Amino acid sequence: MPGGPAPTAEGLHLLRSPEGLSKAVVALFGAVIATDALAMAAEACLWRTYAGADGLTFVALERLRRAESLTTLAVGLQFLACLATAVLFLLWFRRVRGNAEVFDAGMQPMRRGWAIGAWFVPVGNLWLPRRIAGGIWSASAVPDTGQGRPPGSQALLNLWWGAWVCTLLFARYADSRYDKAVVFDDVMGGLRLLIVSDALDVLAAVLALLFVRRLTAMQGERARLHADPRPEPGTVPA
């Protein structure tokens, strides 16, 4: 359960490289960004079509049908890209959490299984994964070696998490407004909100991509430090 005792540090042979998973996750975040851009273009096209419709003529209705079909296709591709990214991201997140336990188990605020489970806790998923990610980040940062090198700043982690939470909440609001729209003005307003929501999702995806790359690099550096330890100042290697 959250807040339980930290697990005991395990041997270095249990480290597993997150490099391959991170490359796949980064590529999928690129697909998310591309489908977000497609969705924004489709929604903007639908908005312009509504705005330029001249009555319920055959031509106007046909244009609306095509614009709505394009939007439906874009949203479907967007959903598939997000689903695939979420699955691989969780696998990557669980792997870096396992490595963090090897690096420093005492910095992990929750047990390993919560690396996946925390994302599915209603309301709690707005902060529990961030708590786990903070422990992973702290354990993966190369410690101060006495040369004035501070541990890794969590600024990127905080930016990513803040953007993700804002995007999640705003997307629910925008979807709700658009789904409930009946009159013309409400439909137009809902489309504008959807476009803003997709733009926020692009920002969150970019920050998530940078977060994955940075944390993966940190774990690689920390693993090399363990594999090739340097002698303490003033000592002579045996």
PyMOL commands that set and color helices and strands:
alter all, ss='L'
color gray80, all
select helices_A, chain A and resi 12-14+19-52+58-107+114-120+124-126+128-140+155-179+184-227
alter helices_A, ss='H'
color red, helices_A
deselect
rebuild
show_as cartoon
